[in-house]
Amino acid sequence: MLNRFLTFKIFLVFSVLFSSFLFAQEKPKEATWIWYPGDFEVWLSNKMQVRRTEREAVFPPLWQYYSPYALVTFQTDVDIPEPDEVKIYSEGPFQLLLDGVQVYGQPKSLKVPAGKHKISFKVYNQEVLPAIYIDGKYVKSDPSWKVTNEDKLWIDENGKAQQSGTPWVPVGTWNFYSPENKPSGFKLTTKSLSAKKTEKTGAGELVDFGKETFGYIKIHGLKGKGKVALYYGESREEALDTAKCETLDHLSFDGKQSETYTHNGSKAFRYVQVQADATVKYDSISMLYEYLPLDYRGAFKSSDQELNQIWDVSAYTMHLTTREFFIDGIKRDRWVWSGDAYQSYLMNYYLFFDSASVERTLLALRGKEPVTAHINIIMDYSLYWFVGVYDYYLHTGDTKFIKTFYPRMKSLMEFCLKRRNANGFLEPLEGDWVFIDWANGLPKTGEVSFEQMLLARSLEAMAVSAKIAGEKEDQKQYETLADDLKTKLFDVFWDKKENVMKHQRIDGKMQDIVTRYANMFGIFFNYFNEEQKQSIKKKVLLNDNVLKITTPYMRFYELEALCAMGEQDYVLKEMKNYWGGMLKEGATSFWEEYNPSKKGTEHLAMYGRPYGKSLCHAWGSSPIYLLGKYYLGVKPTAPGYTEYEIKPNLGGLQWMQGKVPTPNGEVELYCSTKEIKVKAAEGEGKLIFESASKPKTNSGTITTLAKNKYQLIVKPNVEYKVSYKAI
């Protein structure tokens, strides 16, 4: 009995010690600013998107603005082992309840007794957004808190708060981890950059920063009283054209200013022409480069130096357009467009893998209730939004986003479904803009097959999201709607004689028009069988008589469809011709549109304006995605890269190497005509490759899938070297 007692005491001692060890190993909770989910993103996008100017005139967005909730309630339940002195920071005045009893005043701290407690803050802020930061030893504001904008609360006859029917949701957070770092004070990072070259002009001087950039002009050694004009240009021609350049600033100085002046309006430019009154003198011009600090987790190098330069310039273009949100262009429009952003999400997964930027952009685009128009007032842009949510889940494995914002997904889908016609197809109603692409002669009226295909994919995304959100009836409904729509799509638009998808039906009459859009999307959506794919490749994608695509926006999808069919050799040549063509024209970032038939300053014009084209546009960065997914060949096959595929394809290269980021690491790959090297940080991968001879590996077992086709299972943190002979 004594031995049992001693054994039990020893067990208790070790249990306490082990528990203390585990507690010491746990990462302590970190306090952060919290707000109503989506409200920071709405507020920040409102603030950012009114910064676009054209020749000093404000050019606000074309769509509805939403506002943060002015009054919200934050709440948490705690169980603490000892009293806790909690510091309180708030963006806006607040009402504080501890266990349903009001704490009077606006205290800067609160003593919370040991034990279980309910803490509630009701915060008001009409100017920015209500937010709090709570920091104690045990009680801290963090993602575990809940928040509501419908505080169905009353006080009973005993002075106690009562509450029922209140919809609580998880709070919103980002990277605001100190009380001084308030959400309302958010700014991008800046660093000083010097000009590369300065030359005299007739009326002043032209400052060249060497490549496309973004930020704030600084004037050094500024003295005197008078005016200074700044004429910005993505091109030399634009900066020198004071009458027609897209952006400019006129500054006035009273002689009392500091010798170093930094302009408060950010601009996109490579060149700046400076014209100053004779009464104003300065020494030099520099800039504050403004950017979102992100690591280039993806990488690509190959035996083709031009291709390497294309990847590098694509990455730089992508970084310039990744700001508070993924925007389209840094000169024009500086807005958040859903179609542009959808491509940015995909490129991001192969460069930064910055989940926060994807979430912020999705929330800024969606806005809040009620839904009165399509996202960006464009039918296809609402549909890209749904597919973007699904792709986010596939790449990150994050279900919290969908669970939190499923009601907003559902209400947007309900809006879209109500805009179908009697045939069950989307057809533009008053106020709907059908964009598809910038292309002369592209028909967009009536029932367009491309829009129906995007709707089908969106319904599939909604079915997956409904399942994650636990809405089983919704899941069944969306699955049925998607299946029915795909059946109708092929019944109406698939030409059985020509084996291609027709473009348009008007008033029940099929138009004899074939375009690339629905045909190429159906390939990587995997809506076609192999025979249909081959017919589309021959009769549409490789047919010069079908309306050609001149924007990088849709070249993205055209080349993806060809890559999905194993045409990497052809696509490599196209990338070198198209993006390499921009480099030969002097591009330092990739453009909104490129037509090789244009010459000289024709490349700068768009929208009827001589410098209307954006020379730094997010959708120009698609080689990042194509090279990562279809040459290095890495893609997730289960959410969050728990399972993934590696199908390297040299496409005519002698060798290539690179990294593809995953949620918790990278997949590293080297591939030549004789050797493949792979190392991955997480998940289970399938290396699938072709070899003319029997391959060998230093680790694992190679299995045969078919003639000359092999597979090797890739486990985390193992270096695999495969000897093979490329076909």
C-alpha positions in Angstrom: 0.0 0.0 0.0 2.9 2.3 0.9 4.6 1.5 -2.4 1.4 2.3 -4.3 1.1 5.6 -2.4 4.8 6.5 -3.2 4.3 5.5 -6.8 1.2 7.7 -7.0 3.0 10.7 -5.4 5.9 10.3 -7.9 3.3 10.1 -10.7 1.7 13.3 -9.5 5.1 15.1 -9.2 6.1 14.1 -12.7 2.6 15.0 -14.0 2.9 18.5 -12.6 6.4 18.9 -13.9 5.4 17.6 -17.3 2.4 19.9 -17.4 4.6 22.9 -16.5 7.0 21.9 -19.2 4.2 21.7 -21.8 2.9 25.1 -20.6 6.4 26.6 -21.0 6.6 25.2 -24.5 3.3 26.7 -25.6 3.6 29.9 -27.6 2.1 32.6 -25.4 -1.0 34.4 -26.9 -0.2 37.6 -28.6 -2.6 40.6 -28.4 -3.7 42.2 -31.6 -6.1 44.8 -32.8 -9.5 43.3 -33.7 -12.5 44.5 -35.7 -15.7 43.4 -37.4 -14.5 40.9 -40.2 -14.3 42.6 -43.6 -14.7 46.1 -42.3 -11.0 47.1 -42.2 -10.8 45.8 -45.8 -13.8 47.9 -46.9 -12.5 51.0 -45.2 -9.0 50.6 -46.5 -10.2 50.0 -50.1 -12.4 53.0 -49.9 -9.5 55.1 -48.8 -7.1 53.7 -51.4 -9.3 53.7 -54.5 -10.0 57.5 -54.4 -6.3 58.2 -54.8 -6.4 57.8 -58.5 -6.0 61.1 -60.3 -5.9 62.2 -63.9 -4.2 65.5 -64.4 -4.9 66.5 -60.7 -8.6 65.6 -61.0 -9.9 62.9 -58.6 -11.2 59.8 -60.5 -13.2 57.7 -58.1 -14.3 54.1 -58.8 -17.4 53.3 -60.9 -19.1 51.1 -58.3 -20.9 51.3 -54.9 -18.9 52.1 -51.8 -19.8 50.3 -48.5 -19.0 51.5 -45.0 -17.8 49.8 -41.9 -20.3 49.3 -39.1 -20.2 52.3 -36.9 -21.1 50.4 -33.7 -20.0 46.9 -33.0 -19.8 44.7 -29.9 -16.7 42.5 -29.1 -17.1 39.7 -26.6 -15.0 36.9 -25.1 -15.3 34.3 -22.3 -12.2 33.7 -20.1 -11.2 31.4 -17.3 -8.0 32.7 -15.6 -6.1 31.2 -12.7 -5.3 34.6 -11.0 -6.4 38.2 -11.2 -5.3 40.0 -14.3 -4.6 43.7 -14.9 -5.8 44.3 -18.5 -4.8 47.3 -20.5 -7.4 48.8 -22.8 -6.9 50.5 -26.1 -9.7 51.5 -28.4 -10.4 53.2 -31.8 -13.5 55.0 -30.6 -15.4 55.4 -27.3 -16.7 52.2 -25.7 -19.1 50.7 -23.2 -17.5 48.0 -21.1 -19.4 45.1 -19.4 -17.9 42.6 -17.1 -20.2 39.7 -16.5 -23.1 41.7 -17.7 -22.5 44.7 -15.4 -21.4 48.0 -16.8 -18.0 49.4 -15.8 -18.3 53.2 -15.8 -16.1 55.7 -17.6 -13.5 55.0 -20.3 -11.0 53.1 -18.2 -7.5 52.6 -19.6 -7.2 49.3 -17.7 -9.5 46.7 -16.0 -8.8 44.3 -13.1 -10.4 41.0 -14.0 -10.7 38.6 -11.0 -9.6 35.0 -11.1 -12.2 32.5 -12.5 -14.7 32.5 -15.3 -15.9 35.8 -16.8 -17.6 37.3 -19.8 -16.1 40.5 -21.1 -17.9 42.7 -23.6 -16.9 46.0 -25.4 -19.4 48.0 -27.4 -17.3 50.4 -29.6 -18.4 53.3 -31.7 -16.4 54.9 -34.5 -18.0 56.7 -37.5 -14.8 58.2 -38.9 -12.7 55.0 -39.4 -13.8 51.7 -37.9 -14.4 50.5 -34.4 -11.4 48.4 -33.1 -9.9 47.4 -29.8 -6.6 46.1 -28.4 -6.8 44.3 -25.0 -3.5 43.3 -23.3 -3.2 41.5 -20.0 -1.3 38.4 -18.8 -4.2 36.1 -19.6 -6.8 38.3 -21.2 -5.8 39.4 -24.7 -7.7 40.4 -27.8 -7.0 37.8 -30.4 -8.8 35.8 -33.2 -10.7 33.8 -30.5 -12.9 36.8 -29.7 -16.4 37.2 -31.3 -18.0 40.3 -32.6 -21.5 41.4 -33.7 -23.1 44.4 -35.4 -26.6 43.4 -34.1 -26.3 43.6 -30.3 -29.8 42.4 -29.3 -29.2 43.3 -25.6 -31.4 44.7 -22.9 -31.0 45.4 -19.2 -33.3 43.5 -16.8 -35.0 44.8 -13.6 -31.9 43.8 -11.6 -29.5 45.8 -13.8 -28.1 42.7 -15.5 -27.6 42.5 -19.2 -29.7 39.9 -21.2 -29.0 38.9 -24.7 -30.5 36.5 -27.3 -30.6 36.0 -31.1 -27.4 37.9 -31.6 -25.3 36.7 -34.6 -21.7 36.4 -33.4 -18.9 36.0 -35.9 -15.1 35.6 -35.5 -13.3 38.9 -35.4 -11.1 40.3 -38.1 -7.4 40.7 -37.6 -4.2 41.2 -39.6 -0.7 42.2 -38.4 -1.4 45.0 -35.9 0.4 43.6 -32.8 1.1 46.7 -30.7 -1.2 49.3 -29.2 0.6 52.1 -31.2 0.1 50.2 -34.5 -3.5 51.1 -35.1 -5.5 49.8 -38.1 -6.5 53.4 -38.9 -2.8 54.3 -39.2 -1.9 51.6 -41.7 0.7 52.7 -44.4 2.8 50.7 -46.8 6.5 50.6 -46.3 8.8 53.1 -48.0 12.5 53.4 -48.8 14.6 56.1 -50.5 15.7 55.6 -54.1 17.9 57.8 -56.1 17.5 58.8 -59.7 19.6 56.9 -62.3 19.9 59.8 -64.7 19.1 63.4 -65.1 19.1 65.5 -68.2 18.2 69.1 -69.1 15.0 69.8 -71.1 13.8 73.0 -72.7 11.8 74.1 -69.6 13.5 72.1 -66.8 15.0 68.7 -66.4 13.9 65.1 -67.0 14.6 62.7 -64.1 14.9 59.0 -65.0 14.6 56.3 -62.2 15.8 53.6 -64.5 12.6 51.4 -64.5 8.9 51.6 -63.7 8.4 52.5 -60.0 5.8 53.8 -57.6 6.1 56.3 -54.7 6.5 59.9 -53.6 8.8 62.5 -55.2 11.4 64.2 -52.9 13.0 67.5 -53.7 16.3 68.2 -52.0 18.0 71.6 -51.3 14.7 73.4 -51.9 15.0 77.2 -51.6 13.0 80.2 -52.8 9.4 81.2 -53.4 7.4 80.1 -56.4 5.9 77.1 -58.3 7.2 73.7 -59.3 5.5 71.4 -61.8 6.0 67.7 -61.9 5.0 65.8 -65.0 5.0 62.0 -64.6 5.5 59.4 -67.3 5.7 55.6 -67.5 7.5 56.5 -70.7 9.9 59.3 -71.7 7.4 60.6 -74.2 4.6 60.9 -71.6 6.7 62.8 -69.1 7.8 65.3 -71.8 4.3 65.9 -73.0 3.0 68.5 -70.5 -0.3 68.8 -72.3 -1.3 65.2 -72.4 0.5 63.2 -69.7 -1.9 61.3 -67.5 -0.6 62.5 -64.1 1.0 65.7 -62.9 1.3 67.9 -59.8 1.6 71.7 -59.4 3.3 72.7 -56.2 3.5 76.2 -54.6 6.2 77.2 -52.1 6.2 80.3 -49.9 10.0 80.4 -49.1 9.5 79.1 -45.6 9.5 75.4 -46.4 12.0 72.8 -45.3 14.9 72.3 -47.7 13.8 68.7 -48.1 10.2 68.4 -49.5 8.4 65.1 -49.9 5.2 65.3 -52.0 2.2 63.6 -50.2 0.6 62.1 -53.4 2.0 58.8 -54.6 2.3 58.2 -58.3 3.5 55.6 -60.8 6.3 56.6 -63.1 9.7 55.9 -64.5 10.4 59.5 -65.7 9.5 62.8 -64.0 9.9 66.2 -65.8 10.5 69.0 -63.3 9.8 72.6 -64.2 10.5 75.2 -61.6 10.1 79.0 -61.6 13.3 80.9 -61.8 12.7 82.0 -58.2 12.8 78.4 -56.9 16.1 76.5 -56.7 16.8 72.9 -55.7 19.7 70.5 -55.7 18.3 67.1 -56.7 15.3 64.9 -57.1 14.9 61.5 -55.4 11.9 59.4 -54.4 10.4 57.3 -51.6 9.6 54.0 -53.1 6.3 52.6 -51.6 5.7 48.9 -51.4 4.2 46.0 -49.5 7.1 44.0 -47.9 6.8 40.4 -49.2 9.3 37.7 -49.7 9.8 36.1 -53.2 9.2 32.5 -52.1 8.8 31.3 -55.6 11.7 31.2 -58.0 12.5 30.2 -61.6 15.8 29.9 -63.6 16.4 28.0 -66.8 18.8 27.5 -69.7 17.0 30.3 -71.5 18.2 33.7 -70.4 15.4 35.6 -72.1 12.8 33.4 -70.3 14.6 34.1 -67.0 14.3 37.9 -67.7 10.6 37.4 -68.4 10.1 35.7 -65.0 12.1 38.4 -63.2 10.1 41.3 -64.8 6.8 39.4 -64.2 7.8 39.1 -60.5 8.6 42.8 -60.3 5.3 43.7 -62.1 3.5 41.5 -59.6 5.1 43.1 -56.6 4.4 46.7 -57.9 0.7 45.8 -58.2 0.5 44.0 -54.9 -0.3 46.8 -52.5 -2.9 47.3 -49.9 -4.8 44.9 -52.3 -4.1 43.3 -55.6 -4.8 46.2 -58.0 -4.8 46.3 -61.8 -2.3 49.0 -62.7 -0.2 51.4 -60.7 -0.9 54.4 -62.9 -4.3 53.5 -64.2 -6.6 52.5 -62.6 -5.2 51.9 -59.1 -8.4 50.1 -58.4 -9.4 46.6 -57.2 -10.9 44.8 -60.2 -12.1 41.2 -59.6 -11.0 39.8 -63.0 -7.5 41.3 -62.6 -7.4 40.2 -58.9 -8.4 36.6 -59.8 -5.2 36.3 -61.9 -3.2 38.0 -59.2 -4.4 35.3 -56.7 -3.1 32.6 -58.9 0.3 34.3 -59.6 0.6 35.0 -55.9 0.4 31.3 -55.1 3.5 30.8 -57.2 5.5 33.9 -56.0 4.6 35.2 -52.5 1.9 32.8 -51.3 0.6 35.7 -49.2 -2.8 34.5 -48.0 -3.5 37.8 -46.2 -3.4 39.8 -49.5 -5.9 37.3 -51.1 -8.3 37.6 -48.1 -8.1 41.4 -48.1 -8.8 41.6 -51.8 -11.7 39.2 -51.7 -13.3 41.1 -48.9 -12.8 44.5 -50.4 -14.4 43.3 -53.6 -17.3 41.7 -52.0 -18.3 44.6 -49.8 -21.4 44.2 -47.7 -25.1 43.8 -47.9 -27.3 44.5 -49.8 -26.1 43.3 -53.2 -27.4 45.8 -55.8 -25.0 45.2 -58.6 -22.4 42.8 -59.9 -18.9 43.2 -58.4 -17.3 46.1 -60.3 -20.7 46.1 -62.2 -19.3 43.4 -64.4 -21.1 40.1 -64.8 -18.0 37.9 -65.3 -16.2 39.7 -62.4 -18.8 38.5 -59.9 -18.2 34.9 -61.1 -14.5 35.2 -60.9 -15.0 36.1 -57.2 -16.6 32.7 -56.4 -13.9 30.8 -58.2 -11.3 32.9 -56.4 -12.7 31.8 -53.0 -12.5 28.1 -54.1 -8.9 28.4 -55.3 -8.0 30.1 -52.1 -9.3 27.1 -50.2 -7.5 24.7 -52.5 -4.1 26.3 -52.1 -4.3 27.2 -48.4 -6.6 24.6 -46.9 -8.2 27.5 -44.9 -11.8 26.8 -44.0 -12.3 29.7 -41.6 -12.6 32.3 -44.4 -15.5 30.3 -46.0 -17.2 29.6 -42.7 -17.1 33.2 -41.7 -18.1 34.7 -45.0 -20.4 32.1 -46.5 -23.5 34.3 -45.9 -21.9 36.9 -48.2 -21.1 34.2 -50.8 -24.7 33.0 -50.7 -26.3 36.5 -51.1 -24.1 37.3 -54.0 -24.9 34.0 -55.7 -28.7 34.7 -55.1 -28.2 38.0 -56.9 -26.5 36.3 -59.8 -29.2 33.6 -60.1 -32.0 36.1 -60.1 -30.4 37.7 -63.2 -30.9 34.6 -65.3 -33.4 34.6 -68.2 -36.2 32.2 -68.8 -33.8 29.7 -70.3 -31.7 29.6 -67.1 -28.8 31.5 -68.7 -27.2 34.7 -67.6 -28.0 37.5 -70.0 -27.1 41.1 -69.3 -29.8 43.2 -67.8 -29.8 47.0 -67.4 -26.7 48.0 -65.4 -24.8 44.8 -66.2 -21.4 45.1 -68.0 -20.2 42.0 -69.8 -16.5 42.5 -70.1 -14.8 39.2 -71.2 -11.8 41.0 -72.8 -10.7 44.1 -74.6 -11.1 43.0 -78.2 -12.4 44.8 -81.2 -15.4 43.1 -82.7 -16.1 40.8 -79.8 -19.9 40.3 -79.4 -21.2 40.5 -75.9 -25.0 40.7 -76.1 -27.6 37.9 -75.6 -26.6 34.6 -74.1 -22.8 34.2 -74.2 -21.4 30.7 -73.6 -18.4 32.1 -71.7 -20.6 33.6 -69.0 -22.6 30.4 -68.6 -19.3 28.4 -68.2 -18.1 30.8 -65.5 -21.5 30.5 -63.7 -21.3 26.7 -63.8 -17.8 26.9 -62.2 -19.1 29.4 -59.6 -21.9 27.0 -58.7 -19.4 24.2 -58.2 -17.4 26.5 -56.0 -20.5 27.3 -54.0 -21.3 23.6 -53.5 -17.8 23.0 -52.0 -18.2 26.2 -49.8 -21.7 25.1 -48.6 -20.3 21.7 -47.6 -17.5 23.5 -45.6 -20.0 25.8 -44.0 -22.2 22.8 -43.0 -25.1 23.9 -45.2 -26.0 20.5 -46.7 -29.3 21.6 -48.4 -27.4 24.4 -50.1 -24.7 22.0 -51.2 -27.3 19.8 -52.9 -29.0 22.7 -54.5 -25.8 24.1 -55.9 -24.6 20.7 -57.2 -27.9 20.3 -59.0 -27.8 23.8 -60.5 -24.2 23.2 -61.7 -25.0 19.9 -63.3 -28.1 21.2 -65.0 -26.3 24.3 -66.3 -23.4 22.2 -67.8 -26.0 20.0 -69.5 -27.8 23.0 -71.0 -24.5 24.6 -71.9 -23.5 21.7 -74.1 -27.1 21.2 -75.5 -27.2 24.7 -76.7 -23.7 25.9 -77.5 -21.8 22.8 -78.4 -21.7 22.4 -82.2 -21.7 18.6 -82.8 -20.8 19.0 -86.4 -17.8 21.2 -86.0 -16.9 19.9 -82.5 -16.4 23.4 -81.0 -18.3 25.6 -78.5 -20.2 28.4 -80.2 -20.0 31.9 -78.7 -23.5 33.4 -78.6 -27.2 33.0 -78.9 -29.6 35.9 -79.4 -33.4 35.6 -79.0 -33.1 31.8 -79.3 -31.1 32.0 -82.5 -27.5 30.6 -82.5 -25.0 33.0 -84.0 -22.4 31.5 -86.3 -19.5 32.8 -84.2 -16.7 30.9 -82.6 -14.3 32.6 -80.2 -11.5 31.3 -78.0 -13.0 32.2 -74.6 -15.4 29.4 -73.6 -13.4 26.9 -75.6 -10.2 27.5 -73.7 -11.8 27.8 -70.2 -13.6 24.5 -70.8 -10.2 22.8 -71.2 -8.7 23.7 -67.8 -12.1 23.5 -66.1 -12.0 19.9 -67.5 -15.5 20.2 -69.0 -14.4 18.6 -72.3 -13.4 15.0 -73.1 -10.2 14.3 -74.9 -11.7 14.2 -78.4 -13.3 17.6 -77.8 -10.1 19.1 -76.4 -8.1 18.0 -79.5 -10.8 19.5 -81.8 -10.7 22.8 -79.9 -6.9 22.9 -80.0 -6.8 22.5 -83.8 -9.9 24.5 -84.8 -9.8 27.3 -82.2 -6.6 27.7 -80.2 -4.2 27.1 -83.1 -6.5 28.7 -85.7 -5.4 32.2 -86.8 -8.8 32.8 -88.4 -10.5 32.9 -85.0 -10.5 36.3 -83.3 -7.0 36.8 -81.9 -6.2 37.8 -78.3 -4.0 40.8 -77.7 -4.3 41.4 -74.0 -2.0 39.6 -71.5 -5.3 39.1 -69.5 -6.7 36.5 -71.9 -3.4 35.3 -73.2 -3.0 34.0 -69.6 -5.9 31.6 -70.1 -5.2 30.8 -73.8 -1.7 29.7 -72.9 -2.9 27.8 -69.8 -5.3 25.8 -71.9 -2.5 24.9 -74.3 -0.2 24.0 -71.4 -3.0 21.8 -69.9 -2.9 19.9 -73.2 0.9 19.4 -73.1 1.8 22.1 -75.6 4.6 23.5 -73.5 7.0 23.7 -76.5 4.6 25.9 -78.4 3.7 28.0 -75.3 7.4 28.6 -74.6 7.8 30.1 -78.1 4.7 32.2 -77.5 5.9 33.5 -74.2 9.2 34.5 -75.7 7.5 36.2 -78.7 4.8 38.0 -76.6 6.5 39.0 -73.3 9.9 39.0 -75.0 8.4 41.4 -77.5 7.6 43.8 -74.7 11.1 43.5 -73.4 12.5 44.4 -76.8 10.3 47.5 -76.8 12.0 48.6 -73.6 9.5 47.4 -71.0 10.7 47.3 -67.4 7.3 46.0 -66.2 4.6 44.3 -68.3 1.8 46.1 -70.0 -2.0 46.1 -70.0 -2.0 45.3 -73.7 0.6 44.4 -76.4 0.0 44.2 -80.1 3.2 43.3 -82.0 1.9 45.0 -85.1 2.0 48.5 -83.4 5.1 50.7 -83.7 6.7 53.3 -81.5 4.4 55.5 -79.5 1.4 53.5 -80.7 2.3 51.1 -77.9 1.6 53.9 -75.3 -2.0 54.7 -76.5 -5.3 53.2 -75.3 -8.8 54.4 -74.6 -8.4 57.2 -77.2 -5.6 58.8 -75.2 -1.9 58.9 -76.3 -0.7 57.6 -72.9 -3.8 55.9 -71.7 -2.3 52.4 -71.6 -1.0 51.1 -68.3 2.6 50.0 -68.7 2.6 48.1 -65.4 -0.5 45.8 -65.2 -1.0 42.9 -62.9 -2.4 40.7 -65.6 0.9 41.0 -67.5 2.6 38.8 -64.9 1.1 35.4 -66.0 4.5 33.7 -66.8 4.9 33.3 -63.1 1.9 31.1 -62.9 2.5 29.3 -66.2 6.1 28.5 -65.4 5.3 27.3 -61.9 2.3 25.2 -62.6 3.0 23.8 -66.1 6.8 23.8 -66.5 8.0 23.1 -62.9 4.6 21.3 -62.9 3.6 21.8 -59.3 0.0 22.1 -58.2 -2.2 21.1 -55.2 -4.5 18.1 -55.6 -5.9 18.3 -52.1 -6.6 21.5 -50.0 -3.5 23.1 -48.5 -1.0 20.9 -50.4 -1.7 17.9 -48.2 -1.4 16.2 -51.5 0.1 17.6 -54.7 1.4 16.8 -58.1 4.8 17.5 -59.7 4.8 17.0 -63.5 7.9 18.8 -64.9 7.9 19.7 -68.5 11.0 21.3 -70.0 9.1 22.5 -73.1 12.3 22.6 -75.1 14.6 23.9 -72.3 17.8 22.1 -71.5 17.3 22.6 -67.8 15.2 24.5 -65.3 15.1 24.9 -61.5 12.8 26.7 -59.1 10.7 26.8 -56.0 6.9 26.7 -55.6 5.6 27.9 -52.2 3.2 25.9 -50.1 1.5 27.0 -46.9 4.4 25.8 -44.7 7.4 25.6 -47.0 8.4 25.1 -50.6 8.6 22.4 -53.3 12.1 22.7 -54.8 12.8 21.2 -58.2 15.7 20.9 -60.6 15.0 19.2 -64.0 17.3 18.6 -67.0 17.1 16.1 -69.8 18.9 13.6 -67.7 18.1 14.3 -64.0 15.3 15.4 -61.7 15.9 16.6 -58.2 13.0 17.2 -55.8 12.7 18.2 -52.2 9.4 19.3 -50.5 8.6 20.7 -47.0 5.2 19.2 -46.5 2.4 17.0 -47.8 2.6 14.0 -50.0 3.6 14.6 -53.6 3.4 12.5 -56.8 6.3 13.1 -59.1 5.0 12.1 -62.6 7.4 12.1 -65.5 8.2 10.4 -68.8 11.4 8.6 -69.6 12.7 6.8 -72.7 14.7 4.4 -70.5 14.1 2.8 -67.1 14.7 5.5 -64.5 16.6 5.2 -61.2 16.2 6.9 -57.8 18.3 7.4 -54.7 15.2 7.2 -52.5 11.7 5.8 -52.6 10.3 3.5 -55.3 9.5 4.3 -58.9 6.3 2.7 -60.2 5.3 2.4 -63.8 2.0 4.1 -64.8 2.1 3.3 -68.5 4.6 2.9 -71.3 7.4 5.4 -70.6 5.4 7.0 -67.9 6.5 6.8 -64.2 5.6 7.9 -60.7 7.6 8.5 -57.5 5.9 9.4 -54.2 7.6 12.4 -52.6 7.7 12.5 -48.8 8.5 15.7 -46.8 12.1 16.7 -46.2 13.6 13.9 -48.3 16.0 14.8 -51.2 15.2 12.7 -54.3 17.5 12.3 -57.3 16.1 10.6 -60.3 18.2 9.6 -63.3 16.1 9.4 -66.5 16.2 10.1 -70.2 13.8 12.8 -71.4 11.6 11.9 -74.4 
